[in-house]
């Protein structure tokens, strides 16, 4: 899907296939799903990228992507960027799935010429002061810059950076002129972010927009931890996606737009089915907001 015309709200660059939708697929199948969806960008999980680099060269991976008309533009996520990063509310399997050193993370970025990386603040709320988080983020942003990588902080209400305002204040106070934030609709809703908070963030510093859906309030017995990995496709829930997209469009902040849907129901789906669900849900939601 190409950029929208200059007469209306504009999406910068191609749409993105998020790793969340395709992690159960092989690398070749991920590229196929991205191509079939008519998306031009792919994000990868660092563990999957690392495993693929053990099977084939970086140049072969990049050649396969180019042949599919796809660019790998984001590595997602880096969690191990501060001493107290270990989450206290997740199981050992989660920790294993997201544990990778910053040095190895950036080596992958360099090998695959990836320019953007998502940073997750998985430390518990209250273990750091604001200034301490800023110091850690500034340090890892400087390390990323050495590898030519721009870092984007994601607010996730499960942990220590809960709202869009929290994330932006850390990035702004870090003094890094290139760093930005990851905007995710589930985290926006569940973290209690508001339109006013979103409007505080400069549009050019929102580097990726992740759309998904769900009930406005968590159903009884459903935790934030569970809900984070059982999302609905955009347009299938109650999130105020149209309002959110219109605010982002007003700010000219629609970059790396993607339908990020962590869901166990994706595990058995083929590349073609993932492509169809990703494309149709995103096109429908963008059209409802007057973006497509």
C-alpha positions in Angstrom: 0.0 0.0 0.0 1.6 3.2 -1.2 1.6 6.5 0.7 -1.6 8.5 0.6 -1.7 11.5 -1.6 -0.8 15.0 -0.5 -4.5 16.0 -0.6 -5.2 14.1 2.6 -3.5 12.7 5.7 -0.1 11.1 4.7 1.5 7.9 5.7 5.2 8.2 5.6 6.8 5.2 3.8 5.4 1.7 3.3 3.2 -0.1 5.8 5.0 -2.5 8.1 4.5 -6.2 9.0 5.2 -6.5 12.7 7.1 -9.5 14.0 4.3 -10.2 16.4 2.1 -11.4 13.5 4.6 -13.6 11.8 7.0 -14.9 14.5 5.6 -18.4 14.1 6.7 -18.4 10.5 10.1 -19.1 8.9 12.0 -16.1 7.6 11.1 -16.9 4.0 7.4 -17.1 5.1 7.6 -13.8 6.9 8.8 -12.2 3.8 6.0 -13.9 1.8 3.4 -12.7 4.3 4.7 -9.1 4.1 4.7 -9.2 0.3 1.2 -10.7 0.1 -0.1 -8.0 2.4 1.5 -5.4 0.1 3.5 -4.0 3.0 7.0 -2.8 2.3 8.6 -3.0 5.7 9.2 -5.9 8.2 10.2 -5.8 11.9 12.0 -8.7 13.3 12.5 -10.1 16.8 16.2 -10.2 17.8 16.2 -13.9 18.7 14.7 -14.9 15.4 17.1 -12.6 13.5 20.0 -14.1 15.4 18.9 -17.6 14.7 18.5 -16.8 11.0 22.0 -15.3 10.9 23.3 -18.6 12.2 21.7 -20.4 9.1 22.6 -17.9 6.4 24.7 -14.8 5.8 23.3 -11.3 6.3 23.8 -10.6 2.6 21.6 -13.6 1.8 18.9 -12.4 4.2 19.0 -9.0 2.7 18.9 -10.4 -0.8 15.8 -12.4 0.0 14.1 -9.4 1.4 15.0 -7.3 -1.6 13.6 -10.0 -3.9 10.3 -9.8 -2.0 10.3 -6.0 -2.2 10.7 -5.8 1.6 13.0 -3.8 3.8 13.8 -4.9 7.4 13.6 -1.6 9.2 13.1 -2.4 12.9 14.5 -4.8 15.5 12.0 -5.2 18.3 12.6 -5.2 21.2 15.7 -4.4 23.3 14.9 -5.0 27.0 18.3 -5.6 28.5 19.5 -2.0 28.5 19.5 -1.3 32.3 20.7 -3.2 35.3 17.2 -3.9 36.7 15.6 -4.9 33.5 14.3 -8.3 34.6 10.5 -8.2 34.8 9.0 -9.4 38.1 5.6 -10.3 36.7 6.6 -12.5 33.8 7.6 -16.2 33.7 11.0 -17.6 32.9 10.0 -18.4 29.3 9.3 -14.7 28.7 12.6 -13.7 30.1 14.4 -16.2 27.9 12.5 -15.0 24.9 13.5 -11.4 25.4 17.0 -11.7 26.9 19.7 -10.4 24.6 22.6 -8.2 25.4 22.7 -4.7 23.9 26.0 -5.5 22.2 24.6 -8.5 20.4 21.4 -6.6 19.6 23.3 -3.8 17.8 25.5 -6.3 16.0 22.4 -7.8 14.4 21.3 -4.3 13.5 24.6 -3.6 11.8 24.6 -6.9 9.9 21.1 -6.4 8.6 21.4 -2.6 8.1 18.5 -2.0 10.5 18.0 1.7 11.3 15.3 1.6 14.0 15.0 -0.3 17.3 12.2 -0.6 19.9 13.2 -0.3 23.5 11.0 -1.9 26.2 11.2 -0.7 29.8 10.6 -4.0 31.5 11.7 -2.9 35.0 9.1 -2.7 37.7 7.5 0.7 38.5 9.3 2.6 41.1 12.7 0.9 41.0 14.3 3.9 39.3 13.8 7.7 39.6 12.9 9.6 36.4 16.5 10.9 36.2 18.0 7.4 36.5 15.8 6.1 33.6 16.8 9.1 31.5 20.5 8.3 32.2 20.1 4.7 31.2 18.1 5.6 28.1 20.6 8.3 27.0 23.5 5.8 27.4 21.8 3.1 25.3 20.8 5.7 22.7 24.5 6.7 22.4 25.4 3.1 21.9 22.8 2.7 19.3 24.1 5.8 17.4 27.5 4.1 17.2 25.8 1.4 15.1 23.6 3.9 13.1 20.5 2.9 15.0 17.7 5.2 16.2 16.1 4.1 19.4 12.4 4.4 20.2 11.0 3.9 23.7 7.7 2.2 24.2 5.4 2.8 27.1 4.0 -0.4 28.4 1.7 -0.3 31.4 2.8 -3.6 32.7 6.1 -2.0 33.9 7.9 1.2 34.7 7.0 3.5 31.8 3.2 3.5 31.8 2.0 6.3 29.6 2.8 8.1 26.4 3.7 11.1 28.6 6.1 9.0 30.6 7.9 7.7 27.5 8.2 11.1 25.8 9.5 12.8 28.9 12.3 10.3 29.2 13.2 10.6 25.5 13.0 14.4 25.6 15.1 14.7 28.8 17.7 12.3 27.4 18.8 15.1 25.0 19.0 12.6 22.1 17.9 14.6 19.0 17.0 11.4 17.0 15.4 9.1 19.5 11.6 8.8 19.5 8.7 6.7 20.9 6.8 3.7 19.9 3.1 4.3 19.8 0.8 1.3 20.5 -2.9 1.5 20.9 -3.3 -1.2 23.5 -0.7 0.4 25.7 -2.3 3.8 25.1 -5.7 2.5 26.3 -4.5 0.2 29.1 -2.0 2.7 30.5 -4.5 5.5 30.8 -2.9 7.8 28.2 -5.1 10.6 26.9 -5.4 12.6 23.7 -3.8 15.5 25.5 -0.7 13.4 26.3 -0.5 12.3 22.7 -0.7 15.8 21.4 2.3 16.7 23.6 4.6 14.5 21.6 6.1 16.1 18.5 4.8 14.3 15.5 8.2 13.7 14.0 9.3 11.9 17.1 6.6 9.2 16.8 8.6 6.7 14.7 6.2 3.7 14.6 2.4 3.3 15.0 1.1 -0.1 16.2 -2.6 -0.6 15.8 -4.6 -3.3 17.6 -7.9 -3.5 19.4 -9.9 -4.9 22.3 -12.5 -4.1 24.9 -12.1 -0.6 26.6 -12.1 -2.3 30.0 -10.4 -5.5 30.9 -12.9 -8.4 31.3 -13.2 -9.8 34.8 -10.2 -12.1 35.6 -8.1 -10.9 32.6 -4.8 -9.3 33.6 -2.7 -6.8 31.8 -0.1 -9.5 31.3 -2.6 -11.8 29.6 -4.3 -9.1 27.6 -1.0 -7.9 26.1 -0.6 -11.2 24.2 -4.3 -11.7 23.3 -5.1 -8.8 21.1 -7.8 -8.2 18.6 -7.3 -7.1 15.0 -7.9 -3.4 14.4 -11.6 -2.7 14.0 -12.7 -5.7 16.0 -12.9 -4.1 19.4 -13.8 -0.9 21.3 -10.5 1.1 21.2 -11.0 4.7 19.9 -8.8 4.0 16.8 -10.5 6.6 14.6 -9.9 9.4 17.2 -6.3 8.2 17.7 -5.5 8.0 14.0 -7.0 11.5 13.4 -4.8 13.0 16.1 -1.7 11.2 14.7 -2.6 12.4 11.2 -3.0 16.0 12.4 0.5 15.7 13.8 1.9 14.1 10.6 3.0 11.2 12.7 2.0 8.2 10.6 5.2 6.3 10.2 5.9 2.5 10.1 2.1 2.0 10.5 1.3 -1.6 11.3 -1.3 -3.9 12.8 0.5 -5.5 15.8 -1.6 -8.4 17.0 0.0 -10.7 19.5 -2.4 -13.6 19.6 -2.1 -17.4 20.1 -4.7 -17.7 17.3 -2.1 -16.6 14.8 0.2 -19.6 15.5 -1.5 -21.9 13.1 -2.1 -19.4 10.3 -0.4 -19.5 7.0 1.5 -16.6 5.4 -1.5 -15.9 3.1 -4.0 -15.8 6.0 -1.7 -13.5 8.1 -1.3 -11.3 5.1 -5.1 -11.1 4.5 -5.9 -10.3 8.1 -3.1 -7.8 8.5 -4.0 -6.0 5.2 -7.8 -6.0 5.6 -7.9 -4.9 9.2 -5.4 -2.1 8.6 -7.0 -0.8 5.4 -10.4 -0.8 7.0 -9.3 1.1 10.1 -7.3 3.7 8.1 -10.3 4.2 5.8 -12.6 4.7 8.8 -10.3 7.5 10.0 -10.1 9.1 6.6 -6.5 8.2 6.1 -6.8 5.7 3.3 
